[in-house]
Amino acid sequence: GEDVEQSLFLSVREGDSSVINCTYTDSSSTYLYWYKQEPGAGLQLLTYIFSNMDMKQDQRLTVLLNKKDKHLSLRIADTQTGDSAIYFCADDRGSTLGRLYFGRGTQLTVWP
Amino acid sequence: GAVVSQHPSWVICKSGTSVKIECRSLDFQATTMFWYRQFPKQSLMLMATSNEGSKATYEQGVEKDKFLINHASLTLSTLTVTSAHPEDSSFYICSARPSGKNIQYFGAGTRLSVL
């Protein structure tokens, strides 16, 4: 199976909170990342968290990390239609070369 | 800051021709750049890691003679798809890692269509 797993789809109503979940398998991960991809575009770095942190907040984005369970989540508060995109979770597995390992992405659809 | 420019954004070519894609870090130096391929509704597949001044490291199953990578400076890496065939049609994305940082910044991608 995938080493970084995400659910494939999430639908929310505009104004609600979205929570996108991710699980990973490698305990040596140093950093974990969330990227956003809009149709036909590259990936935009949203946020990242160091593995010894439990939480990181950046405006509407909150990242929670449960290192024991190897579970990462991204919460988007007050979700807007412009947040509709594919969200990728990635981890580095402790790589010193900077290589990242991506999940398959979660398609977030925000309904007005 | 941290802008990666990828060019061209879209290219159509005839089967058998070669296509070069450029990846530039505009406001930072990148010792390492990465080349990915993405199939529709799929995740990113790492093709190769490009290191400035040395040979690229290719992932298993990726033909190095087919996908030529050159990383001649700290701000530019190129991917050349040689003798392209329709099965090479895909979305190619590059990323650049600022020296000393554990972050990758991505280009906007190149849509390659081989007729």
Interface residues (C-beta under 8 A of the other chain):
Chain A: T30 Y31 Y33 Y35 G40 A41 G42 L43 Q44 L45 Y48 F88 D92 L97 G98 R99 L100 F102 G103 R104 G105
Chain B: A2 V4 Q6 T32 F34 Q42 S43 L44 L46 T49 I93 S95 R97 N102 I103 Q104 Y105 F106 G107 A108 G109 R111
